[in-house]
């Protein structure tokens, strides 16, 4: 298949993202990871921009051994000299020259006529040729440049000694068909085009950077320029990981591929995100947290039966361990059973149905259901104590200038509903006094403790109580995202255990063993 070269500009165009400022050490760290990813070329910075940028490019040039290191330069001799200094220790140096060519830039920025643009660019390429065997030339804003003039500029660059000509969609203005047509036109009309590589550099202002880059490939582009995670000026650049995986996944269509080490993609993405401080959106293609996550019950069922039903590529390909079946309110019974098996629980159908109902109730109240949440739900039901009383509803009225009042409704084993109201020193005290009245059990609260089962503001809370009645002592446990509800559940659970223990004096060991 045709090879597509990858030109990474994370360290240059990516660093132009608002708020990003990489120091030399960070640039080198990213560069070494890009080398592991096996990008063909990496643009380390703009040496003439500042002494610090020159030093950073030089440090990258010294550190990287197996990838061509590139420095950006305006079409000025002093810029070329700065790049020469920065890249003097590079194993495979390349200079990236640019000059704007579009009517808007010629008129408002450069204040040049067409012939002046041609003369300035040609002089710069020829000057650079004294020091660099590899030169890439970019007619800035090429996508909005008249096609006949762009052909003229490209032909000039080839004659002057450029080895790569880049066609940037500098402001992300093009549609895929328009951008692809530019490459087709250049391929068909520029003399000597076979001597150089054509490169595509796209921005994502209209959300079409990746589509435009792929359109360029279909029309003859040899190289794609972009950044990891698609970071960069304004809305960013082409996401290199998206292009690479599109070519990998749709090989039969594109008939082209990169030489990237694909299983390094996830690691590279995380490093760039960490050092730039730019988080990757959860729904970002390829490297987003949700890219290989499935919550819908229908999707989860399909994934468990055959992964290709809902995954067109494997997470292992980019260096992730596995797909994630995210348990939430849209999840189905099949995925829930599989998660239980992963956690070490194999339940009978009746137990599974009961646990699944509890899970759905929790998922309606909690955005992310964790493994710890599921374990807590299951363990709450593992102890088979006869349910003499079941908590139906709880209502608490509380204010710091009023006495807490709790209203409790409890269902008996026979199906009757008992409702009681009580005041208390606090909300939990009021709840427990109401439960005492409803159940007509006289007990002493010997211990009360509360802990968080998982993390976050919507974490499950677990309440543990110890009740005493004469010589009998029992434990009760309740969980809920509402700590008052968990407190009520724990108290009712303890009363049920107390009644069971009174009926079966020899059950003490059984109860304690079941809680281990």
C-alpha positions, 0 to 999 in steps of 0.5 A: 500500500501507498505510505502516508508520511506523518508530520507532527506539529504538536510541539509547534502548532500545538503549543500555539493553543491558548494557555499552552506553554511547554518548557524545554524539558516537557518538549523533549519528553513529548518528542521522545514519545513521538519518536516511540510513536514513529512519526516520520517528521516532527516540527519542534518549534519556531527558533526565531520566535525567541531564544527559549524556543531556539534552545528548546528546538536544539534540545529536541534535535539533540535528543531525537535520533530516529525521526526528522526534526524540523524548525519553522522559518519565515522566508527571511535570512535571519529566521533561516540562520536561527533554524540552522543554529537550532538544528545543527545537532539533528540527525536528520534536520529539515527546514520548514519555510512559509510565505502567505499567498492568498489575495487576503494575505497578500493585500492586508498582511504582506502588501505584496503583488504576486511577483513579489511573493514569488521572488521572496519565496524563491530567494528564501528557498535558494538561501536555505538550500545552502544549509539544508538538503530537506526543505518544506515550503508552505504557501500560507493560506494556500486553500484560499489562493487562486488555483492558477497562482498556487500551481505557479507557486508550487512549480517555483518551489520545486525549481528552487529546491524544495523537497516537500510542498505543503498546502495548508488550509490555514483557517479551516475554510475548505470542504473535503471536495474543494480541498481534494480538488486542489491536490488533484489539480496540482498533481495534474498540472504542475511540472515536476510534481513527481519530484516532491511530496505534497503535504496537507495541513488542515485546521478544524475551524469548521470541524472538517480537518480530518475529513479534509486530510483524508480527502487530500490523501484520496487525491494524491497527498503524500504527507499529513500534518497535524497534532496529537489530540488535535490541539492547536491554534483556534479550533486546533489541527487535524488529529493525527490519531484519527487519520492513522486509525481511519487509514488502518480501519478502512484500508480497503477504501484508502489503499494507504497506511502510515508507519505509526506504532499504533499501540503507542497512540493512547500513551502519547495522547495522555502525555500530551494532555498532561503536559499541555494541561488540555484535557481530552473530551470524553467523546473525542474520536479514538482517544476520548474516555468514551471512545470504547465505552458502551452504556446502552443495554442493546449495545452492551448485549451486542458487544458481549455476543460479538464485539464487531457489532458496535466496535469497528476497531479494537482498543488494544490497537491503540494501547488500551487494555479493553473496551468498557461496559459502563453500567448506568441507567441504560444498561441491560441485564446481560451486561450487569450479569457479566459485571457481577461475574467479573466481581466474583458473584454468580447469582441465581435468576431470582437473586439476579432479578432482585439485584438488577432492580436495585441496580436500576434504582441506584442508576436513576439516582447516581450518574456513574455506578462503580464496582464498589457500588455494585459490591455493596448492593450485592452484599446487602442482599447476600445475608438471607434474613427473613424480612419481617419489616420492610421500609416503604417510605421515609420523610424527614422535616429538619431545620436548625431552628426547629425540632426534627420530625420523621414520618416512617411507613413500614410494610409487614410480612403479612402485607400491612402498612404501618405509619408513625411520626416521631420527634427527635434530637436529630434527624436520625434519632427521629427516624429511629424513634418512629421505627421503634413505634411502628415495630413496637420493638424496644431496643438500644442503639449500641453503635452507629457508623457511616462510611462512603462506599465510593467517591464523589458527591453522589457516592453511596453511603453505608450505615452500620448499626448495632442494636441490643435487646437484653442479652441479644446483640445484632448488626444491621447494614443499609446503603443508599445515596441518601444517608438518612435512607441508609440509616433507616434501612440499617435500623430495620435490617437490624430489627429483622435480624433481632427477631430472627435471632430470638426465634432461632437462638442457635443462629448467632454463628450463622449470622456472623459468618454470613457477614464475613 
